[in-house]
Amino acid sequence: MRTSLIIVSIVAVLLGVAAGYCFVRHTQGQAELSQLRLALTSTQAELAGRQAELAGRQAELTSTQAELADIQKVYPLRNFASRTEMEQWMRSNTLPQGRYAEDSYQNAIQTQMAAMRDGYLVGIQIDSFANGNYWVGNAAIADGGLYHFKIETGYTFRTVFP
């Protein structure tokens, strides 16, 4: 009987040690599980932030691609094929005649911008003369010649090169 009691005591001690070990491992596992859940929550929040950032970048890319498509419609800027083409373009892009130099300059800028939107290369021209007068308008190449023009008046003249 004494041997049975010793064996039962040893088994009880071993069961106690095993239960203690399992309890410690269980507690450690719960702590580790809590840390992993926190890491998962943090990672999911970071993922959501990255996905929102990606959506923003994709929208920006779409917008940039649309801008590029608009630019490619008119790039590279080209000269007018003929004086007739230039004059037709001028008639479809008229501006009111101004009273002051600033008005002429603004018209020249607006003309240049309108031409660029339509794919044409048009410059701004400002000429001053010895008598103090000036001329503000635009210049473009058509038929291989340089034309000076004022969009407000439809006035054009060609510079002949030697």
C-alpha positions in Angstrom: 0.0 0.0 0.0 2.8 2.3 0.7 4.1 1.8 -2.8 0.7 2.7 -4.2 0.6 5.8 -2.1 4.0 6.9 -3.3 3.0 6.2 -7.0 -0.3 8.2 -6.5 1.7 11.0 -4.9 4.2 11.1 -7.7 1.4 11.0 -10.3 -0.4 13.8 -8.4 2.8 15.9 -8.3 3.4 15.2 -12.0 -0.2 16.2 -12.8 0.2 19.4 -10.8 3.4 20.3 -12.5 1.8 19.5 -15.9 -1.2 21.5 -15.1 0.9 24.4 -13.9 3.0 24.2 -17.1 -0.1 24.1 -19.2 -1.6 27.1 -17.3 1.6 29.1 -17.9 1.7 28.1 -21.5 -2.0 29.0 -21.9 -1.4 32.4 -20.3 1.6 33.1 -22.5 -0.4 31.9 -25.5 -3.3 34.3 -24.6 -0.8 37.2 -24.2 0.8 36.3 -27.6 -2.7 36.0 -29.1 -3.6 39.5 -27.8 -0.4 40.9 -29.3 -1.0 39.3 -32.6 -4.6 40.6 -32.6 -3.3 44.2 -31.9 -0.7 43.7 -34.7 -3.4 42.5 -37.1 -5.7 45.5 -36.3 -2.7 47.9 -36.8 -1.8 46.2 -40.1 -5.5 46.3 -41.3 -5.6 50.0 -40.5 -2.4 50.5 -42.4 -3.7 48.5 -45.3 -6.9 50.6 -45.4 -4.7 53.8 -45.4 -2.6 52.4 -48.3 -5.7 51.4 -50.2 -7.1 54.9 -49.8 -3.8 56.4 -50.9 -3.8 54.0 -53.9 -7.3 55.1 -54.8 -6.1 58.7 -54.7 -3.1 58.0 -56.8 -5.3 56.1 -59.4 -7.6 59.1 -59.6 -4.6 61.4 -60.1 -3.3 59.0 -62.8 -6.6 59.1 -64.6 -6.7 62.9 -64.4 -3.1 63.1 -65.7 -3.9 60.7 -68.5 -6.8 62.8 -69.6 -4.7 65.9 -69.5 -2.0 64.1 -71.6 -4.7 63.0 -74.1 -5.8 66.7 -74.4 -2.2 67.8 -75.0 -1.5 65.1 -77.5 -4.5 66.3 -79.6 -2.7 69.5 -80.3 1.0 68.6 -79.8 3.2 69.4 -81.5 1.8 72.8 -82.4 1.7 73.4 -86.1 1.7 76.2 -88.5 -1.3 77.1 -90.6 -1.4 75.3 -93.9 -2.5 78.3 -95.8 -3.5 82.0 -95.4 -7.1 80.9 -96.0 -7.0 78.4 -93.1 -5.5 81.1 -90.9 -8.2 83.7 -91.8 -10.9 81.1 -91.3 -9.5 80.4 -87.8 -9.4 84.1 -87.1 -13.0 84.6 -88.1 -14.0 81.8 -85.7 -12.0 83.4 -82.8 -12.9 87.1 -82.9 -12.4 89.4 -80.0 -13.7 92.9 -79.4 -11.4 95.8 -80.3 -10.0 97.5 -77.3 -9.3 101.2 -76.7 -6.0 100.9 -74.8 -2.7 99.2 -75.3 -3.5 96.8 -72.4 -6.6 95.7 -74.4 -4.5 94.9 -77.5 -2.0 93.0 -75.4 -4.8 91.0 -73.6 -6.3 90.2 -77.0 -2.9 89.1 -78.3 -2.5 86.8 -75.3 -6.1 85.4 -75.6 -5.5 84.8 -79.3 -2.2 82.9 -78.6 -4.0 80.7 -76.0 -6.9 80.0 -78.3 -4.5 79.1 -81.1 -2.6 76.7 -78.8 -5.8 75.0 -77.7 -6.6 74.4 -81.4 -3.1 73.2 -82.0 -1.6 76.2 -83.9 1.6 78.0 -83.2 0.9 81.7 -82.9 3.2 84.3 -81.3 2.6 87.7 -79.8 4.2 90.6 -81.6 4.9 94.1 -80.2 6.5 96.6 -82.5 7.5 100.1 -81.5 8.3 102.8 -84.0 10.7 105.8 -83.9 7.7 108.2 -83.7 6.5 106.6 -80.5 3.7 104.6 -82.0 3.4 100.9 -81.4 1.6 97.9 -82.9 0.5 94.9 -80.8 -0.9 91.8 -82.5 0.1 88.3 -83.3 2.2 86.5 -85.8 1.9 83.1 -87.4 3.4 81.1 -90.3 1.1 80.1 -93.2 2.0 79.1 -96.8 5.7 79.3 -95.7 5.4 83.0 -95.0 5.2 85.0 -91.8 1.9 86.8 -91.3 1.2 89.5 -88.8 -2.4 90.0 -87.8 -4.8 91.5 -85.3 -7.6 89.2 -84.3 -9.9 92.2 -83.4 -9.8 93.7 -86.8 -9.1 90.7 -89.1 -6.1 92.7 -90.4 -3.3 90.6 -91.9 -0.2 91.3 -93.8 2.6 89.0 -95.0 6.3 89.7 -94.5 8.3 88.8 -97.6 11.7 87.6 -97.0 14.5 88.1 -99.5 
